């Protein structure tokens, strides 16, 4: 799977989970009102299921925006950027 496809899928997942209609904005726990701790765990669980990967307990509190999730996801899928 290519990076741009992964990015689009992740973006769509985040927007759906947190009911975001904005475009061209960094999707982050800091700037989305609905992105709380429970929503964060639900999102990461969905990402794990969708991409068949697993986040460690150390990674979960660190990946709090779309860019960080994407970066870690690509590393886990062993894709070359």
N, C-alpha and C positions, 0 to 999 in steps of 0.2 A: 504494500500500500504506500502510495506517495504522500509526502509531507503535506501538500496542499489539500489532498482528500481528507487526511486526518484532521487538519486544521478546520476545515469546513464542518466535518462531523462534530468535532468538539465544540465549535462555536454554536452550532445548532442545538446541541445538548444543553449547553449553559443557558442559552436564550429560552429554551423550552422550560427548563427546571425553574428558572427565576422570573419567567414571564417578561422578558426584555424585548422591547420593540425598537430600541435605538440602533443606529448603525454606526460603524466606524468608531467605536469606543472600546477602550480596554475593559474587558469584563473582569471585575475584581471584587473580592469580598469587601474591600474598602469603599467601592463606589456603587454597589448594588444593595439597596435597602433589604431586599428579600434574601440575600445570601448570608444566612446565619449559620451557626455551627451544625445544626441538624441538616439544613439544606446542603451544607458542604459535604457532610458524610454521605448523604443520598447521592449527590452528584458524583463523588469519587467512586461510589459503589456502581453506579451506572457506567462510568468510564471503564472500570475494571471488567464488567460484564461484556460491554460492547467490544473492547479490544483484547479481551482474554489476557489481562495482565493483573498484577497485584501490587498495591502500594504498601510500603512498610509503615509501621507505626511512627517512625521518625520522619518520613516524607509527608504524611498527611497534614500536619500543622504548617508545613512550609509552603505547600503548593496552593496558594490562596488567590491566584489569578490565572487567567486563560494562558498567558505566555509561559508561566512556570509549569502549569499542567502539561502543556504541549511539549515543552522541552523534555520533561521527564518521561512523558509518554513515548516520544520518539526514541529516546535512549533505551527505554525498556523494549521497544519493538526492534531495536538494533538497526535503525535506518540511518543511512548516511544523509547528512544535510547538504 
